[in-house]
């Protein structure tokens, strides 16, 4: 296993990525282990089908990725990814004040 510190990782991230292709890379902060860098194609290939949708859902939930980008990372079609989010009770649309106002107007029209 290759180990590097944060300073070297900032200076030359490509080196850590090259090492990660063959084995996990330990990232040290000071002299203490802080993170583990894994190559998704080689290290986790047998778990790929389970990890990619979970990672994509987490990134979408935290609003790091759009719905389309998260679906691509997940390896699922857009409709399959939407179903996956529904199973996890993750809202596709985050209601805001405008949404609340529009729902109130819609309710008054329906009544």
Phi, psi and omega in degrees: 000135179270142177233142177215162178259172184298320181299313179293326178296319178293321183289320184216076181295333181299323180297315179296321179295321177298316179294325181293340178295334182253334181199157177302148179247127179270127179258125181256140172244111192072234175248013183253139175300135183235325183205165178233127181260122181240144174271118185294331183285323185258313187288320188247023187301325180287341178256005187306314183297331181269324185283320183300311178297323179293316178297314181297319179297318179296316180293325177291316181300322179277004179062030174279324181239152173286170179300314181296317180294319179294321178297319178298315180296324183292336184082005179258160172290165181301315181293323177294322180291322176298318176298319178299316178297321179297320178296330180269003183058041176257121180291138177281322179247129178268116181296140176233191181298321180296318179298316179299317179297315181294323177295323176297317178296317179298317178299321180291327178289322183288326184289000000 
